[in-house]
């Protein structure tokens, strides 16, 4: 009798599934590192000024989130910038990538300038954007848009250029227009590659927001980190940094979830989910 891999994993792990064992392993590694950090700080192996104890950082989480509650406004300001800049960069990147990829003449003239723009450090362009747009949200969003632009652009370009030649020839033989070919063949075929670029872009948007906030220093988690660092309140600064780490992780996993639902045909669970939905609709139609 055949035995599934999940059954084997449950038997080997004393009733625990493979996923549960992985979670426990990662939790054990994390708690071990935190314990070593705490012990090293208490024993004097680490400078408490620059490496505060994890217990003090945990206390700072309580202070800035519950007791004082001063982090919420800055967190809200940062996330608004992140999603606004990501949306602008994604629209520009995907749109221009599709245009450049689908039109060889445009690709010949535009692509070199995009590569030059990507090679230019964002920190060098930021003062120019602030001079042009002024201090405030517009220049911050523009900085984040530049950070987010390249990954969707290059992935969309790659997906459009590398479309299946046989299917493309079939569309041409059927007399499909360029717009029909782009909408019905090229973009759907490029969706998995585009979504990979979107994951990178949204994660990079958080870094772009910090760069913008470090420069302008009026609001946001980045400005709060600078304030705490200047006051040598390193425990609260680490609490803000760990907040960004958690946000970055959640953003990345959220984009993975979106990817699994948008490009469902590339993932086995997605195919099963859509298959079940279609079978249910077909059964309901037959019952009527």
N, C-alpha and C positions, 0 to 999 in steps of 0.2 A: 504494500500500500504506500502511495507517495505521501511524503511529509513536506509541508510548506516551509519556507524559510522563516516565516513569522513564528510557526510552531516551534521550530528548532531554537530560535532566539529566546522564546519565552521559557522553554525547558532549560536552556543553558543559563539563563539569568535568574532562576528561582522564581518564575512567575512574572518577571519584568520584561516588557517589550524592548526591542532594540532602541527605540526612541527614548524610552524612560531611562535606560542605562546610559545613553549618551548625555541626557540632561543631568543625571546624577554625577557623571564623570566631570562635566564642565563645572557644575556647582562645587564639587570637591576641589578642583584645581583653583577656582576663584577664591574660595574660602581659605585655602592654604596660603595663597599669595597675600591675602588681606591679613591673615594671622602673622605671617612672617614680617610684613610691613609694620604691624602694631608692635611686635616684639622688638624689631630693630630700632624703632623710634623710642620705645621705653628704655631700651638698653643703651641708648646713646650712639648707636652705629649710624643712624641717620640724623641729619640736622633737622630739628623740629621746626625751624623757621621756614625752611624750603620744602620739607616733607612732613607735614603735620600728621598726627596720628589718625588712622581711620575712624577711631571713636570720636575725635574732635570734628572730623569732616561730617560724620553722621549727625552730630549735634548741630553743625552749621546748616545741614539740610532742614532740620526742624526749625531753626531760627528764621531762615530766609523764606521758607515756604509756609510755615504755620504761625509762628509767634509774631514775626514782623510782616511777613507776606509781601516784602518789597520786590521779590523776583518775578511775580506774575506779570506785572506791566511790561517789564523788559523782555520776558519770554514771549509775550504776545506780540510785541513790536518786532522781535527777531523772526518769528514764524510768519508774520504777514509779509515781511521782506523776502523771506525764503521762497514762499509760494508764488509771490508776484514776480520775482526775478526768474524763477524756474519756468513759470508759464510763458513769460516773454521770450526767454532764451529757447524754450522748446518749440514754440510756434515759429520763431525765426529760423532755428536750426533745421527743423523737419521740412518747413516750406522751402527754404533755400536749397537744402540737400536734395529734395525731390526735383526741383527745377534744374539744378546743376547736373544731377545724375541723368536726367531724362533728355537733356539738350546738350549734345557734344560741343556746340559752339559756345554756349554760355559757360560750360565747364572749363573750356580752354582759357577763358578770360577771367573768370571769377575765382576758381580754385586757388591759384597762387596767392591772391590777396588774403583769402581766408587763412591759409597756412601761415602767412606772414603775421596776421593778427593773432593767431594762436601762439606763435613763437614769442610775441611781445609779452613781457611780464605784466600781469594785471595790476600789480602795485605801482608800476610806472604809469599806467594809463589812468589810474584812479584820480590823481590830482587834475588831469585834463578834464575828466568828466565832471568833477566838482566845480572847476572853473566855468565850464559850459552850462551846467544845470543848476549850480548853486548847492548850498548845504541843504540837506533834508532827504526826504524819501526818493525823489526822482533820480538823484545821482547814485544813491545806494542801490536802487533797483537796476540801474544801468550797469553798475559794477557786477552785480550778481548775474545779470543777463549775459554779460561777456563770459563769465566763468562757466555758465550753463550751456552756452551756445555750441561749443565745438563738438562735444560728444554726440548730441542728436544729429548735428550736421554730418559728421564723418560716417556715422552708422547708417543714416538714411542714404547718403551717397553710395556707400558700399552695398547696401541692400538693393538699391535701384539699379546700379551698374551690373551687379552679379545676378540679375534675374535669369531664370532658366531660358536658354536660347530656343529650345524646341517649342515651348509654350508661347514664347514671344513670336516666333515665326507662324504659329497656328493663328494667333490673333491677327497678324498682318494678312494672312491668306484669307481670313474671314472678313476683311475690310473694316476692322475696328479702327476707330479714330484714336488719336494720341491720348485724348482725355479718357476714353473708355479703357484703353490699354493701361493707363496709369492707375485708374480707379479700380478696375476689375482684376488686374493681374499684378502689376508692379508693386503697388503699396501693400496689398494683402500678403504678397510673398516676402516683403521686406519687414513686416510687422515684428517678428521676433528679434531681428537685429536692431530695429528702431527702439524697441522696449529695453534692450540691453543698454543702449545709449541714454535712455530716459532715467534708468536706475542710477547710472553714473552721474548724470546731470543733477538730479535731485539731491544726491549725497554731496556733490560739490557745491550746491547752492548754500549749504550751511557754512562751508568754509568761506565762500564769497561774502556772505552776510557778516561774518566775523571781521573780514578784511575791511569792509565798509564801515563797521562800527568802531574798529580800532582807529580808523582815520578820523571819523567825525566825532565820536565820543560823546554823543548827546543822549542816546538811549539804546537799549538792547543788551543782550547778554554779554556781548563783547565789551561794551563800555563798562558794564558792572564788574567784569573781571579786572579791567584796568583800575577801577576805583579800589577794589579789594586788594589788589597787588600793591598799589601805591601806599595803602594804609598798613601793609604787611599782615593783612588778614588772610593768610594763605589757606586756612581751612575753608573759608567761604569761597575763595577763588577756586579751590579744587572742587567744591560742591557744584559750582557753576560749570566747570569743565566736565565733570561727570554727567551733569544734566545734558550737555551737548552730546556726549558720547551715547547716552541712552536714546536721545532724540535721533541721532544719526542711525543707530541700529534699528529703531522702530521705523524710520523712513525707508531704509533699505528693505526691510522685511515687508513693509506695506507695498512697495513697488514690485516686489516679487509676487505678492498676492494679485496685484493688478495685472502683471504679466501673465500669470497662470489663467486669468479670466479673459484677457484680451486675445492672447495667442494660445487659446486652449488646445488647438490641434497639435501643438508641439509637446504636450504633457499628457501622460496616460490618465491621471485623475481628471483632467479637463475633458478629455474625450469621453470618459465614462459618465461624467456629469451631464454633458450635453446629450449623450446618447440616451440616458435615462429620461431627460426632460422631453426629448423628441418622442420617445416611446410612450410616455405618459400622455402627451398631446394627441398622438395618433390613436391611442386607446380611447381617450375622451371623445375624439371625433367619430370613431366607429360606434361608440355606445349611443351617441346621439342619433 
